[in-house]
Amino acid sequence: MSKANTKRNKETKILYFDTSDRNKIIIGFDEKHWEFTSKNQKPQDLVGLIEKTLKREKINLKEIKGIEVNLGPGSFTGLKIGVAVANALGFALDIPVNGGRKLVLPKYE
């Protein structure tokens, strides 16, 4: 195992996402984030976008140690989907899920 892989495994990976905007989804891990904007990007695409981001960054689901999700204000449907995905992932991975008002990605404001 290389030093880079060893270092990455020791880092705490926190998955952040914000689905409060109808036309924008923000996904982040630790210090990195990606903003998906398009009329075609809907909150319903969140799981696919998380999967695509994990593959691109070569992060395994088991490396994620926590999830943070935006609780609003914003699109009611988008917020429901974000919270549902966060809770489902948290339950499946047996990791804590936290939510916050406004943007839960303060590093990216």
JODAGI-V46934 format. One record per residue. N is the residue number from 1. SS is DSSP state (H for helix, E for strand, C for the rest). OMEGA is omega in whole degrees, 0 to 359 (none if undefined). Layout:
N&SS&OMEGA / N&SS&OMEGA
This chain:
1&C&181 / 2&C&179 / 3&H&180 / 4&H&179 / 5&H&178 / 6&H&179 / 7&H&182 / 8&H&180 / 9&H&181 / 10&H&180 / 11&C&175 / 12&C&179 / 13&E&175 / 14&E&178 / 15&E&177 / 16&E&168 / 17&E&184 / 18&E&180 / 19&E&185 / 20&E&181 / 21&E&182 / 22&C&185 / 23&C&183 / 24&E&174 / 25&E&177 / 26&E&177 / 27&E&180 / 28&E&173 / 29&E&177 / 30&C&185 / 31&C&182 / 32&E&173 / 33&E&180 / 34&E&180 / 35&E&179 / 36&E&181 / 37&E&178 / 38&C&174 / 39&C&182 / 40&C&180 / 41&C&179 / 42&C&177 / 43&H&179 / 44&H&179 / 45&H&187 / 46&H&183 / 47&H&178 / 48&H&178 / 49&H&176 / 50&H&180 / 51&H&179 / 52&H&180 / 53&H&177 / 54&H&179 / 55&H&182 / 56&H&182 / 57&H&180 / 58&C&178 / 59&C&178 / 60&C&178 / 61&H&182 / 62&H&178 / 63&H&182 / 64&E&184 / 65&E&179 / 66&E&180 / 67&E&173 / 68&E&184 / 69&E&177 / 70&E&179 / 71&C&176 / 72&E&359 / 73&C&179 / 74&C&180 / 75&C&183 / 76&H&180 / 77&H&179 / 78&H&180 / 79&H&178 / 80&H&181 / 81&H&179 / 82&H&180 / 83&H&180 / 84&H&179 / 85&H&179 / 86&H&180 / 87&H&180 / 88&H&178 / 89&H&179 / 90&H&179 / 91&H&182 / 92&H&183 / 93&H&182 / 94&C&179 / 95&C&181 / 96&E&176 / 97&E&178 / 98&E&177 / 99&E&178 / 100&E&176 / 101&C&184 / 102&E&183 / 103&C&181 / 104&C&181 / 105&C&187 / 106&H&180 / 107&H&188 / 108&H&182 / 109&C&none
